[in-house]
């Protein structure tokens, strides 16, 4: 590269640059009365998708129980998805109430939230 003053020395071109963040920042939702240290960061969209899928699974199960839908194939055609997706969404209708409550409140579920606490036999 020739400089403007006629010499044949090379010159360095400096460009200011910084790396952009590759991930969007997370928003932390804290349930009332919970310390920040007790809650893992969770994306709002992920929690909303989970709660929406649980509601959809319950709605689909109700349609099957009432007889307005006969089977998963019919539901898959109506929703334009696979039978596997219908079956996996339907399984969310059977989550323990404590797990659903934890998802709605946006808090992590402790081991005592699972089926073991629902079916714990006293004694």
Secondary structure, DSSP 8 states (H G I E B T S, - for coil): ---TTS---------------SS--------TT--GGGS----HHHHHHHHHHHHHHHHHHHHHHHTSS-SHHHHHHHHTS-HHHHHHHHHGGGS-HHHHHHHHHT----GGGSHHHHS----
